[in-house]
């Protein structure tokens, strides 16, 4: 679980939030002049970057406010949380110290006091990857 730092309520569990898509998608200046293809690209085409990605989030079960978040799509590390309408930070701004990390406590689906251990279940494969495969 992610611990997302709400700018209004402080750090909360990710289950309290809803993802709102890519941030900073500019609305077309003259939408009536767009072709069907251009309009479809505005509505449906989004970046799918590996690494830092600006996203919109809403704290749906808390303050119900929208905000932007700069998050690494590989490590899930939250690099910055900033208000709507603010430009994307040029460099990563560290979020709250306890945000962006996996929760180690029990959640509603576990019955113990601590998170389950995965060290005993992970196995390393000695078979090499096929030629051309990526890691």
ABEGO torsion letter per residue (X at the ends): XBBBBBAAAEBBBAAABBBAEBBGBBBBABAAABBAAAAAAAAABBBBBBEBBBBBBBBAABAGBBBBBBBBAAAGBBABBBBBGBBBBABBBBBBAABGBBBABBBAABABABBBBAAAABBBBABBBBBGBBX
